[in-house]
Amino acid sequence: MSRVRPLAALTILALAFVPSAHADGPPANMTLVVVGSDGRSVTIEPEPTVLAVLFYAPHSVYDVQPRPASPRGGYVRIYPLGSEGFPAIPGRFYPVSGALCFDWNQARTPRSCGRLGRPQRLVDTSRRVALFHGLATTLAVLYPGGAETLFAALELPFARYKTARPAPRPAGCLAFHATWYGPRAAQRPRQICVSHRGVYARGHLYPAGLSIWRLARDSH
């Protein structure tokens, strides 16, 4: 099944990430995974200038409207993660223009990007990985299907493939058939499974949060 947007999953996403109108800081336990085209990744604390673009909403702590920004030059992929690795909407960061572009569909060039100041920590982290140019490799079809959150959750482990380690197939692993789109589609596994220990494919285990296991279980 291709990407779908069950109301329940989106409700959970909103409850997990959107701060209340009286919040005075980022969501608790939130991290930002910065991924390069070389499979390397760095996990950092998200800066207010990043959160302001991700969570912009009037009448909340993030009530300053981002300025429009153009996606120019190379980019890194960014994955905001909440408690137990629960994925928010993924995005891209373009260091040249400072553009932050969040979209569930990472297979296309971003349609809308913004910026608020210079996220220096994210700029510095982007220098530690190789930039993407052109299309990114994304999950196109998944069977059994799932919400956008599951697609993002399963794209991340394979995007940062340098974290994979040889391992036997975990017990109780939930099987999925995947179809990929993009320049590295042929290198991505078509048969994958998800366990409470991580995502497994081709004799390797990819680290993933426990929430990914729960999303996969709800899709079966």
N, C-alpha and C positions, 0 to 999 in steps of 0.2 A: 504494500500500500504506500502511496505517496504521502506527503506531509498533510496532516490534518490539524485542526485546532479545537479539540474538545473544550467545552466551556469549563468543565471541572478543572482541567489542567491549567487553564489561564487564570482561573480564580485562585488556585494554589500559588501560582507564580506571583500574582499581585500581593497576596498575603505574605509571601516569603520575602519580597523585596521592597515594595513601595513603602517609604516611611510615612508616618502620620504627619498631620499638619503641624504638630507641636514637636516633632523630632528635632534634635539639635546636632545630629551627626549621622554618619553612614550607618546602614543596617549592620547589626551585630554579626561578627565573624565573617564578614564579606572579604573576599580576596579577588584579585585580578590576575588571570594567567595570560602572559604575553607570549605568543608563539611565533617563531620564525619559519621561513621556508626550508630551513635545514633540519627541521624536526626538534630543534632545541626550544626550551621554554624557560621562563622565569616567572615566579609568582611574587607579586608585590601587593602592598596595601593600596587600594584605590585612592587617588587624590580627589579633593573636593571639586576641582575643575573637570574631572572625568565624570564624577557622579552627577554634577549639575547638568551635563548633557544627557546622560543616561536616564536620569529620573526627573527631568524638567517637568514641572506641573505647577500651575498657579495655585496659590493658597497653601503651599507647603514650604518646607525648608529649602527646596530647590526651585525657587520661584523667579530666578533671574533667567530671562530668555537667552539662550545661546545665539551667538552671531552665526550667520551662514558661513560655511567654509567649503573650499573646493578640494576634492580628493586628488591631489597631485603627487607624482613620484611613487616610490615604493611604499609598502605598508607592512605592518605586523597585524596579525589577527589577535583579538583580545576577547577573553571569556570571563565575564563577571560570575563569580560563584558564591553562593550563600552557604548556609549551614549544611554540613555533610556533602558539600559539592553540588548543591542544587543549582542548576544553570539559569541565569537570566538571559536576556536577549544578547547574542554575540555581536561582535563588531570588528571594525578595523581602525587603526590609527595611522595616519600619514604624517610622518615627522616633518616633511618639507613644509607643508601648509598648516600643520597642527590640527588637521581635520579629524574629528571623531565621528564615525559613521556606524550606527547600530541598526541591524536589520536581521530578521530571522532567515532571510534568503541570502546567503553569502556566495551564491553562485553567480551573482550579477554585480556590475559596478554600482556602488552606492548611489541612491537617488537623492538622499538628503543627509547632509553632514553639518555639524556645528562645532563651535569652539568657544571657550571662555577662559582666556588667559593661556598660559603655557604650562602644561603638566610636566614639570621638569623631571620627576621620577620616571614617568613613562617615556620621555624623550631619551633619558640616559639608558633605560632598560632596552629600548629599541636598538641601541648600538651594540648590544651584546648578542644579538641573533641576526640571521640573514633576512633581508627584506623580501617580501613577495612582490612580484611584478606580473600584472595580468591576472588571469583567473586563479582562484583558489580551488583546491579539490574539496568537494562537498558530497554529503550523502544525499542521493537523489531519490531512492526508493528503499523502503524497509518493510520486511514482512516477518512477523505480524507488524502492523503499523503502529503509530503512536503520535503523541503530540509534538509540537515544535520543540518543546523542552527535551524530549528524548532524542530527537535528531541532533540538537546541539550537544547534548551530553555524550553521544556516541561519536560525533565528529572530533571532539577535543582529544580523546586518547590517541587516535591515529594521526592527528595533526602534530602532536608532540611525540612522535614515534621513538625518539631517542630514550624515552623513559621505560620502554618495554624490556622485560626480562624473560629468559627461557623459563618455562614452567609447565607442569602437567595440567590437563584440563581440570578445572575445579569441579568438585561434586555439586550437583544441583544447579548447573549452569543453564541459563535460559537461552535457547538458540534463536538466532535471527538470520535471515538472508538479506544481504545488503547489495545495492547497486550504487556505484559512485559516479560522479561527474567531475571532469576537470583534468588538468595535466598529469596528475599522479593516479588517476582512476585505476589503471591497470595494476598498480602496485598495492592497492588497497584490498583487503580480504573480502570475499563475498560471503563467507560463512563465519559468523562471529557468535559469541555467547557472552552473557552477562551474569556475573555472580556477585556475592557480597564482598569478594576479594578484589574485584576489578573486571575489566573487559578482556576476554580471551580470544585469540585467533592465531592460527598457524604455529602452535607450540609456544606462544609468548603471552604473557600477562601484562596488560597495560593498566597502570594505576587509575582508579576512578573512585569518586565518592560513593558512600553508601546510598545516597539518594538516587543514583543511577540504577542501582539494583532495584529499588522500589518502583521507579518509573517503568523499568522493563517488566517487572512482575505485574504491574497494572495493565500492561499491553498484551499479556498472554492470556 
